[in-house]
Amino acid sequence: MKTLIHPARAVALAFLLAILAGSLLLMLPAARSAGLPAPLIVALFTSVSAVCVTGMAIVDTGTYWSGFGQTVIMLLFQLGGFGLMTAATLLGLMVNRSPRLRTRMMTQTETRLLGLGDISSVAKIVFKVAVVCQLLLFVVLTLRLHLGHGYAWGDAAWSGLFHAASAFNNAGFSTYADGLMRYASDAVVLVPIMVAIVIGGIGFPVLHDLRHRYRDPRHWSLHTKLTLTGSIILLLGGFLAILLLEWSNLRTLGPLSTADKFLNSMFMSVAARTAGFNTVDIGALTPETWAVHYFLMFIGGGSGGTAGGVKVGTIAILALLVIAEAKGHTDTEAFGRRVGASAQRQAITVLVLGSIIVAFGTVILLRMTGLPTDQVIFEVIAAFGSTGLSTGITAGLPPEGQLLLALLMFFGRVGTITLATSLVLGERRMPYRYPEEHPIVG
């Protein structure tokens, strides 16, 4: 019983049960537009992608699934997004409440983003944030689709609701076969979706910190400062790289106006971090732009949110560690604070394990399919990073290849949270220390 009730394992088990339930519901004849049961691999892959808020699909969501099936998918990624935000925050609070970490709590108050008495209300707060953001986006999209694109009120409302939920939860599912390509020139649709993606993916601890201290940036936690700074750098860097690399590509940004090129480059930079929506044909991007996507998808968004990847905070800590080492500093510092050695070890571990998973996944999928290496790498990182973008090979993969991607989605979405929490909860002081020695590095 101890194995099952361990907090980290409980999160993984909860997601497995949600995936199983979703698969069973999607196999019902009523879930498919043709009125026939969906094959197990289709239902399982779709359920994993929805619960892990990835957005990868091997069938067209808008035509393959009935209204009931689409509703099940939307509920699954609502559950996945809400559950991940709540679970990550609650597990972080549980770590901070541990008696073994009481001293750290007192000395590192900037890492305690929520008060210890807030545990019972965390789920309610996360729920309120999710509802408000999705409701606002739903209203904007519904009005725009009806007034600007001629949709009937019912169709506009359903599309607005589905895409609002998908955007905030960074799920990337769309009822349109071409994603959001039909709205590539509509800023009224794309800009609100980008805002929802960023809010959902930046992480609830950051939102909580900003809510209570938005007028006092000096007292923001180090986590908030690192996440915001890292996110801005990645968004602007990705935007500029994509804009320059795709400016003259006649299959993507080339035919668009200058304003639309800027709009779509920013949208791709935002979506590549974890959302999975596309406004251009991802398969038509240049190999260099694919490489930019590798980087953005692998990093993902903020901790404790709906985003995937190894997280911005992880990369920020590692960057600070490299800078400190290059300068010969003994401490890793930022914004007048010292990054704890434990956080540095966790960041290194998460990055290394994430890299190993991606490397093994790439080799195995290459062995299974023989497809071009750059496309396989893209697919594997998109699955691990819960991004959901694809160069167009997902549906054509053999069943074992699709199962591998489903496994990568699960590991990438749940594994990093489970790993980080297990590392902290598993900390213990040894009653002895071995003699120190310095192996040669580099």
C-alpha positions as a printed NumPy array, in Angstrom:
array([[  0.   ,   0.   ,   0.   ],
       [  2.848,   2.403,   0.68 ],
       [  3.92 ,   2.062,  -2.929],
       [  0.5  ,   3.137,  -4.162],
       [ -0.092,   6.015,  -1.786],
       [  3.291,   7.667,  -2.298],
       [  2.347,  11.132,  -3.648],
       [  4.467,  10.914,  -6.786],
       [  3.167,   7.474,  -7.681],
       [ -0.385,   8.532,  -6.903],
       [ -0.187,  11.22 ,  -9.604],
       [  1.004,   8.728, -12.222],
       [ -1.658,   6.223, -11.194],
       [ -4.384,   8.867, -11.409],
       [ -3.378,   9.748, -14.945],
       [ -3.235,   6.088, -15.966],
       [ -6.772,   5.572, -14.666],
       [ -7.973,   8.684, -16.524],
       [ -6.37 ,   7.413, -19.735],
       [ -8.017,   4.007, -19.313],
       [-11.438,   5.552, -18.675],
       [-11.034,   7.865, -21.659],
       [-10.054,   4.983, -23.923],
       [-13.132,   3.003, -22.923],
       [-15.418,   5.986, -23.545],
       [-13.874,   6.693, -26.951],
       [-14.374,   3.059, -27.968],
       [-18.135,   3.424, -27.568],
       [-19.979,   3.524, -30.92 ],
       [-21.569,   6.839, -29.893],
       [-18.127,   8.482, -29.737],
       [-17.44 ,   7.951, -33.434],
       [-19.22 ,   9.814, -36.202],
       [-19.537,   6.589, -38.229],
       [-21.415,   4.962, -35.352],
       [-18.877,   2.142, -35.061],
       [-16.461,   1.412, -32.21 ],
       [-13.071,   3.046, -32.655],
       [-10.073,   0.673, -32.83 ],
       [ -8.227,   0.268, -29.542],
       [ -5.042,   1.952, -30.804],
       [ -7.007,   5.011, -31.996],
       [ -8.952,   5.356, -28.751],
       [ -5.893,   4.758, -26.567],
       [ -3.648,   7.162, -28.494],
       [ -6.304,   9.879, -28.47 ],
       [ -6.993,   9.394, -24.766],
       [ -3.293,   9.589, -23.868],
       [ -2.861,  12.674, -26.016],
       [ -5.876,  14.361, -24.415],
       [ -5.136,  13.496, -20.778],
       [ -1.477,  14.447, -21.244],
       [ -2.667,  17.633, -23.029],
       [ -0.406,  16.949, -25.993],
       [ -2.658,  17.32 , -29.025],
       [ -1.144,  14.639, -31.245],
       [ -3.773,  12.882, -33.329],
       [ -3.832,   9.947, -35.719],
       [ -7.361,  10.756, -36.947],
       [ -9.087,  14.039, -37.757],
       [-10.758,  15.179, -34.541],
       [-13.489,  17.152, -36.304],
       [-14.71 ,  14.412, -38.655],
       [-13.725,  11.096, -37.053],
       [-15.299,  11.755, -33.66 ],
       [-18.942,  12.576, -33.057],
       [-20.11 ,  15.437, -30.871],
       [-20.067,  13.045, -27.928],
       [-16.543,  11.905, -28.789],
       [-15.302,  15.485, -29.069],
       [-16.925,  16.276, -25.728],
       [-15.118,  13.327, -24.138],
       [-11.815,  14.563, -25.594],
       [-12.445,  18.078, -24.286],
       [-13.279,  16.759, -20.812],
       [-10.138,  14.623, -20.852],
       [ -7.805,  17.515, -21.598],
       [ -9.705,  19.694, -19.128],
       [ -9.071,  17.016, -16.518],
       [ -5.455,  16.662, -17.622],
       [ -4.756,  20.381, -17.492],
       [ -6.576,  21.018, -14.239],
       [ -5.19 ,  17.886, -12.642],
       [ -1.612,  18.634, -13.581],
       [ -1.75 ,  22.202, -12.308],
       [ -3.365,  21.12 ,  -9.059],
       [ -1.181,  18.056,  -8.572],
       [  2.05 ,  19.93 ,  -9.223],
       [  1.112,  22.711,  -6.814],
       [ -0.171,  20.386,  -4.114],
       [  2.901,  18.164,  -4.347],
       [  5.136,  21.211,  -4.11 ],
       [  3.28 ,  22.31 ,  -0.986],
       [  3.529,  18.812,   0.437],
       [  7.296,  18.966,   0.028],
       [  7.417,  22.314,   1.796],
       [  5.415,  20.93 ,   4.691],
       [  7.817,  18.048,   5.247],
       [  9.405,  18.256,   8.728],
       [ 12.755,  17.379,   7.188],
       [ 12.58 ,  20.559,   5.156],
       [ 11.458,  22.901,   7.937],
       [ 14.806,  24.635,   8.12 ],
       [ 14.849,  25.178,   4.363],
       [ 11.35 ,  26.631,   4.531],
       [ 12.473,  29.246,   7.02 ],
       [ 15.679,  30.182,   5.239],
       [ 14.365,  30.132,   1.667],
       [ 11.038,  31.894,   2.014],
       [ 11.14 ,  33.033,  -1.585],
       [ 10.536,  29.471,  -2.745],
       [  7.361,  29.137,  -0.702],
       [  4.982,  30.502,  -3.286],
       [  1.86 ,  29.596,  -1.334],
       [  1.139,  29.718,   2.369],
       [  0.967,  26.422,   4.198],
       [ -2.612,  27.091,   5.157],
       [ -3.676,  27.351,   1.505],
       [ -3.485,  23.66 ,   0.683],
       [ -7.222,  23.06 ,   1.007],
       [ -8.022,  25.993,  -1.297],
       [ -5.441,  25.396,  -4.029],
       [ -7.786,  23.36 ,  -6.205],
       [-10.466,  26.058,  -5.923],
       [ -8.045,  28.823,  -6.913],
       [ -6.725,  26.872,  -9.91 ],
       [-10.292,  26.118, -10.944],
       [-11.228,  29.807, -10.819],
       [ -8.24 ,  30.807, -12.948],
       [ -9.084,  28.135, -15.506],
       [-12.766,  29.058, -15.672],
       [-12.217,  32.817, -15.991],
       [ -9.564,  32.526, -18.715],
       [-11.51 ,  29.977, -20.728],
       [-14.773,  31.872, -20.385],
       [-13.25 ,  35.117, -21.661],
       [-11.607,  33.363, -24.61 ],
       [-14.825,  31.476, -25.347],
       [-16.762,  34.743, -25.602],
       [-14.152,  36.373, -27.863],
       [-13.882,  33.392, -30.2  ],
       [-17.63 ,  32.83 , -30.401],
       [-18.329,  36.454, -31.307],
       [-15.496,  36.54 , -33.815],
       [-16.488,  33.294, -35.531],
       [-20.117,  34.394, -35.809],
       [-19.655,  38.045, -36.702],
       [-16.399,  37.823, -38.649],
       [-16.566,  34.401, -40.301],
       [-20.285,  33.781, -40.705],
       [-20.593,  30.756, -38.429],
       [-24.041,  29.95 , -37.084],
       [-24.317,  30.754, -33.377],
       [-24.316,  27.087, -32.386],
       [-21.273,  26.209, -34.474],
       [-19.452,  29.339, -33.342],
       [-20.184,  28.582, -29.693],
       [-19.008,  24.964, -29.889],
       [-15.849,  25.851, -31.794],
       [-15.169,  28.735, -29.415],
       [-15.665,  26.542, -26.351],
       [-13.518,  23.675, -27.66 ],
       [-10.625,  25.887, -28.762],
       [-10.775,  28.047, -25.626],
       [-10.398,  24.958, -23.447],
       [ -7.742,  23.519, -25.739],
       [ -5.722,  26.753, -25.73 ],
       [ -5.727,  27.363, -21.974],
       [ -4.869,  23.743, -21.241],
       [ -2.15 ,  23.849, -23.916],
       [ -3.803,  20.769, -25.421],
       [ -3.444,  21.664, -29.101],
       [ -6.583,  19.777, -30.197],
       [ -8.61 ,  21.41 , -32.954],
       [-11.836,  20.474, -34.684],
       [-10.369,  21.764, -37.947],
       [ -8.376,  19.402, -40.163],
       [ -5.853,  22.155, -40.959],
       [ -5.446,  23.29 , -37.353],
       [ -5.762,  27.073, -37.259],
       [ -4.344,  27.696, -40.751],
       [ -7.642,  29.204, -41.905],
       [ -7.158,  31.982, -39.318],
       [ -3.538,  32.749, -40.198],
       [ -4.469,  36.336, -41.035],
       [ -6.972,  36.892, -38.217],
       [ -5.304,  38.545, -35.232],
       [ -8.621,  38.678, -33.35 ],
       [ -8.557,  34.88 , -33.203],
       [ -4.828,  34.237, -32.831],
       [ -3.834,  36.886, -30.277],
       [ -6.384,  35.849, -27.591],
       [ -5.408,  32.203, -28.134],
       [ -1.746,  33.121, -27.653],
       [ -2.572,  34.933, -24.415],
       [ -4.498,  31.914, -23.1  ],
       [ -1.629,  29.579, -24.023],
       [  0.867,  31.736, -22.146],
       [ -1.363,  32.09 , -19.056],
       [ -2.044,  28.359, -18.892],
       [  1.541,  27.369, -19.612],
       [  3.45 ,  29.813, -17.435],
       [  2.606,  27.879, -14.284],
       [  0.154,  28.435, -11.469],
       [  2.837,  29.285,  -8.864],
       [  3.838,  32.247, -11.048],
       [  0.238,  33.348, -11.503],
       [ -0.326,  33.128,  -7.763],
       [  2.782,  35.189,  -7.075],
       [  1.816,  37.841,  -9.614],
       [ -1.715,  38.002,  -8.27 ],
       [ -0.561,  38.858,  -4.753],
       [  2.537,  40.912,  -5.57 ],
       [  1.96 ,  42.344,  -9.042],
       [  2.857,  45.857,  -7.845],
       [  6.03 ,  44.766,  -6.108],
       [  8.351,  42.959,  -8.57 ],
       [ 11.265,  43.203,  -6.121],
       [  9.523,  40.741,  -3.838],
       [  8.569,  38.222,  -6.502],
       [  9.952,  34.779,  -5.795],
       [ 13.109,  33.667,  -7.562],
       [ 11.037,  31.022,  -9.344],
       [  8.728,  33.693, -10.761],
       [ 11.606,  35.886, -11.896],
       [ 13.444,  33.015, -13.572],
       [ 10.297,  31.717, -15.276],
       [  9.225,  35.119, -16.582],
       [ 12.705,  36.079, -17.746],
       [ 13.296,  32.724, -19.395],
       [  9.881,  32.749, -21.066],
       [ 10.411,  36.222, -22.535],
       [ 13.829,  35.248, -23.888],
       [ 12.473,  32.053, -25.448],
       [  9.399,  33.745, -26.939],
       [ 11.348,  36.6  , -28.492],
       [ 14.236,  34.382, -29.567],
       [ 11.898,  31.861, -31.161],
       [  9.92 ,  34.639, -32.839],
       [ 13.   ,  36.221, -34.429],
       [ 14.488,  32.893, -35.507],
       [ 11.27 ,  31.673, -37.126],
       [ 10.627,  35.041, -38.78 ],
       [ 14.086,  35.137, -40.368],
       [ 14.197,  31.468, -41.369],
       [ 10.69 ,  31.37 , -42.878],
       [ 10.421,  34.9  , -44.304],
       [ 10.919,  33.799, -47.924],
       [  9.553,  30.254, -47.655],
       [  6.754,  30.215, -50.219],
       [  5.128,  27.243, -48.478],
       [  4.782,  28.976, -45.103],
       [  5.279,  32.705, -44.416],
       [  6.351,  33.744, -47.911],
       [  2.908,  34.579, -49.38 ],
       [  1.726,  36.448, -46.258],
       [  1.788,  40.196, -45.707],
       [  4.482,  41.676, -43.475],
       [  2.057,  42.083, -40.578],
       [  0.854,  38.495, -40.931],
       [  4.425,  37.231, -41.059],
       [  5.08 ,  38.869, -37.708],
       [  1.791,  37.554, -36.292],
       [  2.369,  33.962, -37.398],
       [  6.009,  33.921, -36.349],
       [  5.006,  34.946, -32.837],
       [  2.173,  32.427, -32.832],
       [  4.562,  29.631, -33.839],
       [  7.009,  30.67 , -31.129],
       [  4.24 ,  30.549, -28.515],
       [  2.658,  27.319, -29.788],
       [  5.982,  25.507, -30.167],
       [  6.622,  25.771, -26.437],
       [  3.774,  23.381, -25.652],
       [  0.425,  24.296, -27.232],
       [  0.544,  22.359, -30.509],
       [ -1.649,  24.628, -32.633],
       [ -0.4  ,  25.442, -36.126],
       [ -1.197,  28.271, -38.523],
       [  1.148,  27.018, -41.262],
       [  2.008,  23.561, -42.566],
       [  4.606,  22.251, -40.09 ],
       [  5.839,  19.74 , -42.649],
       [  6.695,  22.609, -45.005],
       [  9.005,  24.401, -42.555],
       [ 12.714,  24.476, -43.316],
       [ 14.955,  21.989, -41.474],
       [ 16.501,  24.948, -39.647],
       [ 13.085,  25.966, -38.303],
       [ 12.467,  22.386, -37.242],
       [ 15.701,  22.614, -35.257],
       [ 14.413,  25.771, -33.533],
       [ 11.261,  23.848, -32.679],
       [ 13.323,  21.001, -31.185],
       [ 14.766,  23.461, -28.709],
       [ 11.489,  25.214, -27.857],
       [  9.466,  22.008, -27.552],
       [ 12.023,  20.282, -25.354],
       [ 12.109,  23.183, -22.886],
       [  8.355,  23.731, -22.751],
       [  6.718,  26.133, -20.297],
       [  6.611,  26.893, -16.603],
       [  6.455,  24.443, -13.717],
       [  3.086,  23.725, -12.117],
       [  1.103,  24.71 , -15.213],
       [ -0.4  ,  23.   , -18.244],
       [  2.857,  23.087, -20.215],
       [  5.145,  20.153, -20.885],
       [  8.878,  19.848, -21.494],
       [ 11.692,  19.945, -18.969],
       [ 10.448,  23.42 , -17.967],
       [ 11.838,  26.933, -18.236],
       [ 12.986,  26.982, -14.61 ],
       [ 15.133,  23.899, -15.161],
       [ 16.965,  25.455, -18.093],
       [ 17.283,  28.802, -16.283],
       [ 18.96 ,  27.139, -13.296],
       [ 21.351,  25.255, -15.561],
       [ 22.197,  28.431, -17.468],
       [ 22.974,  30.203, -14.2  ],
       [ 25.107,  27.242, -13.129],
       [ 27.133,  27.425, -16.341],
       [ 27.576,  31.184, -15.976],
       [ 28.718,  30.827, -12.378],
       [ 31.194,  28.103, -13.316],
       [ 32.548,  30.165, -16.22 ],
       [ 33.08 ,  33.122, -13.891],
       [ 34.697,  30.958, -11.242],
       [ 31.977,  31.665,  -8.677],
       [ 31.303,  29.103,  -5.98 ],
       [ 27.604,  30.028,  -5.755],
       [ 24.931,  30.063,  -8.448],
       [ 23.156,  33.385,  -8.086],
       [ 20.382,  35.426,  -9.683],
       [ 18.394,  38.515,  -8.667],
       [ 20.198,  38.771,  -5.364],
       [ 19.418,  35.171,  -4.398],
       [ 21.483,  31.976,  -4.26 ],
       [ 20.13 ,  28.891,  -6.022],
       [ 20.233,  25.915,  -3.674],
       [ 22.485,  22.964,  -4.465],
       [ 19.493,  20.634,  -4.277],
       [ 17.648,  22.584,  -6.99 ],
       [ 20.759,  22.47 ,  -9.18 ],
       [ 21.037,  18.682,  -8.813],
       [ 17.358,  18.256,  -9.613],
       [ 17.65 ,  20.446, -12.719],
       [ 20.625,  18.435, -13.983],
       [ 18.826,  15.162, -13.323],
       [ 15.634,  16.244, -15.087],
       [ 17.591,  17.478, -18.12 ],
       [ 19.737,  14.358, -18.365],
       [ 16.827,  11.941, -17.972],
       [ 14.739,  13.929, -20.446],
       [ 17.579,  13.838, -22.967],
       [ 18.013,  10.094, -22.476],
       [ 14.289,   9.469, -23.031],
       [ 14.308,  11.536, -26.228],
       [ 17.484,   9.844, -27.498],
       [ 16.179,   6.328, -26.878],
       [ 12.783,   7.208, -28.321],
       [ 14.417,   8.56 , -31.464],
       [ 16.59 ,   5.482, -31.987],
       [ 13.682,   3.089, -31.437],
       [ 11.317,   4.982, -33.756],
       [ 14.004,   5.201, -36.433],
       [ 14.462,   1.45 , -36.147],
       [ 10.707,   0.89 , -36.449],
       [ 10.067,   3.169, -39.407],
       [ 13.21 ,   4.13 , -41.316],
       [ 11.78 ,   7.632, -41.765],
       [ 14.055,  10.694, -42.142],
       [ 15.927,  11.419, -38.932],
       [ 14.881,  15.062, -38.658],
       [ 11.188,  14.176, -38.858],
       [ 11.537,  11.391, -36.297],
       [ 13.395,  13.688, -33.89 ],
       [ 10.645,  16.285, -34.305],
       [  7.944,  13.709, -33.582],
       [  9.686,  12.298, -30.511],
       [ 10.396,  15.693, -28.937],
       [  6.857,  16.867, -29.71 ],
       [  5.496,  13.829, -27.872],
       [  7.871,  14.086, -24.909],
       [  7.373,  17.852, -24.616],
       [  3.566,  17.522, -24.776],
       [  3.587,  19.87 , -27.748],
       [  1.61 ,  17.844, -30.244],
       [  2.996,  19.453, -33.389],
       [  3.818,  17.054, -36.205],
       [  5.493,  17.111, -39.591],
       [  2.666,  14.881, -40.817],
       [  3.952,  11.381, -40.103],
       [  1.954,  10.536, -36.96 ],
       [ -1.054,   8.935, -38.645],
       [  1.172,   6.862, -40.942],
       [  3.292,   5.326, -38.205],
       [  2.891,   1.601, -37.478],
       [  0.851,   0.747, -34.363],
       [  3.99 ,   0.035, -32.354],
       [  5.341,   3.468, -33.324],
       [  2.128,   5.139, -32.179],
       [  2.29 ,   3.224, -28.895],
       [  5.859,   4.462, -28.44 ],
       [  4.684,   8.055, -28.916],
       [  1.882,   7.45 , -26.406],
       [  4.452,   6.22 , -23.908],
       [  6.631,   9.263, -24.555],
       [  3.642,  11.543, -24.029],
       [  2.952,   9.924, -20.682],
       [  6.592,  10.021, -19.532],
       [  7.07 ,  13.599, -20.672],
       [  3.881,  14.885, -19.085],
       [  3.79 ,  12.955, -15.838],
       [  7.331,  11.715, -15.452],
       [  9.038,  15.056, -14.863],
       [  6.621,  15.993, -12.072],
       [  6.918,  12.54 , -10.519],
       [ 10.695,  12.623, -10.796],
       [ 11.142,  16.074,  -9.289],
       [  8.824,  15.33 ,  -6.397],
       [ 10.381,  11.938,  -5.714],
       [ 13.819,  13.516,  -5.616],
       [ 12.799,  16.053,  -2.988],
       [ 10.716,  13.696,  -0.888],
       [ 13.508,  11.157,  -1.026],
       [ 16.154,  13.488,   0.383],
       [ 17.886,  12.311,   3.51 ],
       [ 21.063,  13.223,   5.346],
       [ 23.656,  10.484,   5.525],
       [ 25.374,   9.95 ,   8.893],
       [ 28.739,   9.966,   7.13 ],
       [ 30.535,  11.478,   4.12 ],
       [ 33.176,   9.89 ,   1.921],
       [ 36.545,  11.607,   1.325],
       [ 36.293,  14.16 ,  -1.454],
       [ 38.17 ,  13.78 ,  -4.746],
       [ 38.036,  15.758,  -7.997],
       [ 37.881,  13.709, -11.225],
       [ 39.023,  15.493, -14.399],
       [ 36.139,  17.186, -16.226],
       [ 36.336,  18.409, -19.818]])
